[in-house]
Amino acid sequence: MPEMPDSIDDTSPVTAAMVIIGNEILSGRTQDANLAYAATRLNDFGIQMREVRVIPDVEATIIATVNELRQKFHYVFTTGGIGPTHDDITAESIAKAFKVPIAIDPMARALLKEHYGADNLTEARLRMARVPEGAVLIDNPLSRAPGFQIGNVLVMAGVPVVMKSMIDSVAPRLIGGNPVLSRTVTALVRESDIAIGLENIQSKYDTVEIGSYPFFKKNMVGANLVLRGTDAALLEQVVGDLKSLIRDLGAEPLDETPA
């Protein structure tokens, strides 16, 4: 199991997984809008998203998935299932995953009381104040119902605007590593023509991830070569090698994708 980071280590990446919880996502009724923002925002803090799972609102599945992923990654982020209705079972499932009791958190209750008013703090709304023992609240400046962190698991809302506010509030307290940088070189050649040379460059620079993404548009055939790594100087070296490869094939490399 990766240890929870307590300092920045320039040599080892800090990794994360995301668990998207909700029957509505799996049915196609709702499209997830949280992953792209979470992955981008976390990378700003040097935390690399390495795996994503989409799972149903099933207690046993939530428990098994969270327990598996929290052993493999430094952080696990969950979205969905912490609202006021009967099918919002994430908080209770996380408590069972950690084998701790769950109860109304006094601070969470106070936040909800302030937001709704004492007369409107119904039993249903109080469900959003249930937090596993030992968890720390994650601020929700919009609707006030908080998320929470227990161990290396961070539990957040599924509503995109609320999730974004939660991840923005918690991200500065997380410990990350070096952010992943990216460069894109566009080659107006067939992907099959560049494949062998690209493989040789990847073998030469094994700490840089090189992806090839072909496109066909406006009578142009080519591939966007996307480089990802934490060393800016090394990325520039790879860019130089890629441009030389493209020129050897009789084309002029572009730094941006043609419109």
C-alpha positions, 0 to 999 in steps of 0.5 A, a space after each residue: 500500500 502506498 504510504 500517505 505522503 507527508 512531504 513532496 518526493 521528486 522521484 515518486 509520483 503521488 497517485 489517485 483513483 476516482 470512484 464514480 458511484 451511481 446507478 444513473 451513471 451506469 444507465 446512461 441517464 446522467 453523464 459524468 462531468 466530474 472526472 475531467 475537472 478532478 483529474 486536471 485540478 489534482 494534476 495542478 497539485 502534482 497528484 496523478 489520476 491513475 484509475 477510474 471505476 464507475 460502480 452502482 449504488 450497491 453497498 458491497 460493491 462500494 466497500 470492496 472497490 474502496 478497500 481495494 483502491 485505497 491499498 493501491 493509491 495514495 488517494 481515492 476520491 469518490 463522487 455521488 451518493 451522499 445526498 438526503 434520499 434512501 439510495 444515498 448510501 455512500 457515507 454508510 458504506 465508507 464507514 463499513 469499509 473502514 469498520 467504524 461507526 457512523 453518526 451525525 457530526 455536530 459540525 455538519 449538523 450546525 452547517 446544515 442548520 445554518 443553511 436550512 434553518 432550524 425549522 427546515 432541518 428535516 430528518 432527510 436533510 440530517 442524513 447529509 450530516 452523517 459522517 464516519 467516526 474519525 473523518 474530517 469534513 470537506 467544506 461545501 461552500 455552495 449547499 453547505 452539506 459537507 463531504 468528508 475524508 477518512 484515511 486516504 479516501 475523500 468522499 464528495 458530492 456527485 453534483 458537478 458544481 458542488 464537487 468542483 467546490 469541494 475539490 477546490 476547498 480540499 486540494 490545497 491541503 493534499 500533499 502532491 509531487 511534481 505536476 505532469 507537463 504535456 506537449 503536443 506535436 502534430 505530424 501530417 503523416 499517416 500513423 502507420 508511417 511513423 509507428 516504428 520511429 515513434 516506438 524507438 523514441 519511446 524506448 529511448 525516453 522511458 520516463 516520458 509517456 508518448 501517445 499517438 492520436 490519429 485524425 482525419 479532417 479537411 483533407 488532412 491525415 495525421 496524428 497528434 503526438 502527445 507527450 506527458 512527463 514531469 521534467 520540462 527539459 526532457 520533454 523538450 528533448 523528446 519534442 526535438 527528436 519527434 520533429 526530426 523524425 517527422 522531417 525525415 518522413 518529408 513533413 513539417 511538424 506543427 506545435 498545434 493541432 490544425 483547425 
